[in-house]
Amino acid sequence: MKTILNVAGMTCGHCEKAVTTELLMLDGVSTVTIDLASSTALVESEVSLNPSEVVTAIDEAGYELISIG
């Protein structure tokens, strides 16, 4: 499954690494691709993402989840 997350505040490589690290810890997530220009994260997973777990992961990274698409 592919899910696009809109994340506020990502502007640099450190941001990309922090968000990627947290999202990869979620069950079933295999790949995370960050696009800083559009402030999105493309998450590929084997199962549907749990929205509350995604919010927590993004929060742990220090950013704010705007939407899950």
N, C-alpha and C positions, 0 to 999 in steps of 0.2 A: 504494500500500500504506500502511496505517496501522499504526504500532507504538507501544505505550505503554512508556515507560521509567520505572522507579521510581528516583529519584535522592535520595540522602541529603544533607542539609545546605542545601537551598535554602530561604531565608527572606525574601528581599527582591527588589526590582527589580534590584539589581546582580547577584544570583544568576541571575535570569531572563535578563538580557542576556548574561551570560557563557556560560551553557549553550546558549542559543539561537545565539549567534555560532559556537561550536565545532561544534554539530550541523549548522548550515547549510553548513559547509565540507565535509561528507561528500558524496561523489558521489551524485547522484540525489535528494538531500533538497530538497524544495520549500518545506515549511512546518514550523515548530516552534511548538507552543502549550504554554506552561508553565502548570501549575496548582499554585501554591505551597501551597494548602491541603492537597492530597493528595500533594505532592512528586512529581508526575508530569510527564512531557513527552510530548506526543502528536506523533509525527514522521510526516509524510506524505512518501513518497518514491516514485520511479518504479521502483525496484529494491529487492530485499531488502537490509536493512542487514547489513553485516559486523559480527558481535558484537565482534571485537577492535578494530575501528575505532571503534565506539561507546564501548567502555571507555576507549580512548585519548582520545577527544574529551571525555568527561565528566571524566576525570582532568586533562586540560589546562585545563579550566575551573575546576578546584580542588574537585571534588565526587566522590562515590562512586556508581557505578552499582550498585543493589541487584538489579534484575531487568529483563529484557526480556520484554514480554508481547505 
